[in-house]
């Protein structure tokens, strides 16, 4: 058996008085009629403990309402930004804004959006039609 373990368990008078001192002060303040002081200190201590929790929950609620996640209409890169902000796509550097909970290109007024469509043609069909036409 380790002989030092008994020494670790022993508490001296100084250690006990250090642990009991806060309780003695609270009892003394309550005994002389200053219980309101003890209650107000306990209220402040509780407020200090609860305030960060309430702030964290409130911040998450605000983020859920004001952060929009969507894909860039140009490169389809998924990103997020604050509602009502104008920003650039981190992937293609296209200026974007948020409308109806999605990203749209930020273009000057009067600009017409055109999307190109690729049409597949079979190279073997073109010469055959020409031969048939002759």
URDA-V796625 format. One record per residue. N is the residue number from 1. RES is the residue in one letter. PSI is psi as a letter, one per 40 degrees, with the letter a starting at -180 (* if undefined). OMEGA is omega in degrees with one decimal (NA if undefined). NEAR is the number of other ideal C-beta (glycine too) atoms within 10 Angstrom. Layout:
{{N:RES:PSI:OMEGA:NEAR} {N:RES:PSI:OMEGA:NEAR}}
This chain:
{{1:X:i:-178.9:5} {2:X:h:-176.6:7} {3:X:d:-179.6:6} {4:X:e:-178.8:7} {5:X:d:177.8:8} {6:X:d:179.2:9} {7:X:d:179.3:8} {8:X:d:-177.7:7} {9:X:e:-177.1:6} {10:X:h:175.6:7} {11:X:h:177.7:9} {12:X:i:178.7:8} {13:X:d:179.0:7} {14:X:d:179.6:8} {15:X:d:-179.5:10} {16:X:d:-179.7:10} {17:X:d:177.4:10} {18:X:d:178.2:11} {19:X:d:-176.5:10} {20:X:e:-175.7:11} {21:X:d:178.7:10} {22:X:d:178.5:9} {23:X:d:177.8:9} {24:X:d:178.8:10} {25:X:d:-179.9:11} {26:X:d:179.3:16} {27:X:d:-179.1:12} {28:X:d:178.8:11} {29:X:d:177.1:15} {30:X:d:-178.1:14} {31:X:d:-177.6:9} {32:X:e:173.3:8} {33:X:e:177.7:8} {34:X:f:179.0:13} {35:X:d:178.2:12} {36:X:d:178.4:10} {37:X:d:178.1:12} {38:X:d:179.9:15} {39:X:d:-179.9:11} {40:X:d:176.3:11} {41:X:d:176.8:12} {42:X:d:176.6:11} {43:X:d:178.3:10} {44:X:d:177.9:10} {45:X:d:177.1:10} {46:X:d:178.1:10} {47:X:d:178.2:10} {48:X:d:179.0:9} {49:X:d:-173.7:9} {50:X:d:-175.7:10} {51:X:d:178.7:10} {52:X:d:179.0:9} {53:X:d:179.0:9} {54:X:d:178.4:10} {55:X:d:179.4:10} {56:X:d:178.9:10} {57:X:d:178.0:10} {58:X:d:178.7:10} {59:X:d:177.7:10} {60:X:d:177.7:10} {61:X:d:179.5:10} {62:X:d:178.6:10} {63:X:d:-178.9:11} {64:X:d:-179.5:8} {65:X:d:-170.6:9} {66:X:e:177.8:12} {67:X:h:-179.3:11} {68:X:h:176.1:18} {69:X:h:-177.8:11} {70:X:i:-179.9:16} {71:X:i:177.1:13} {72:X:h:-179.5:19} {73:X:e:-178.7:15} {74:X:d:-174.0:14} {75:X:e:179.7:12} {76:X:f:176.4:10} {77:X:h:-178.5:13} {78:X:h:177.8:10} {79:X:i:-179.8:15} {80:X:i:179.4:11} {81:X:i:180.0:20} {82:X:i:179.2:11} {83:X:h:176.6:10} {84:X:e:-178.0:10} {85:X:i:171.7:11} {86:X:h:-174.8:10} {87:X:i:177.4:15} {88:X:i:178.0:13} {89:X:h:-179.0:20} {90:X:e:-177.0:11} {91:X:d:-174.4:13} {92:X:e:177.8:12} {93:X:f:177.7:9} {94:X:h:177.1:17} {95:X:h:-176.3:11} {96:X:i:170.8:22} {97:X:i:-177.3:14} {98:X:h:174.5:18} {99:X:h:178.3:10} {100:X:f:176.4:7} {101:X:f:173.2:9} {102:X:i:-178.8:12} {103:X:h:174.9:24} {104:X:i:179.4:14} {105:X:i:177.6:14} {106:X:g:-176.8:12} {107:X:i:178.1:12} {108:X:i:179.9:5} {109:X:i:-178.8:4} {110:X:e:179.0:5} {111:X:h:-180.0:8} {112:X:h:178.9:5} {113:X:h:178.2:8} {114:X:h:175.8:6} {115:X:h:-177.5:5} {116:X:i:178.3:4} {117:X:h:-179.7:5} {118:X:h:179.4:4} {119:X:h:179.5:4} {120:X:h:175.0:4} {121:X:i:178.7:7} {122:X:h:-175.1:7} {123:X:d:-178.6:6} {124:X:d:-177.6:7} {125:X:d:-175.3:9} {126:X:d:179.4:9} {127:X:d:-178.5:9} {128:X:d:179.1:10} {129:X:d:178.7:8} {130:X:d:179.8:9} {131:X:d:-179.2:7} {132:X:d:-178.0:7} {133:X:d:-177.0:6} {134:X:*:NA:4}}
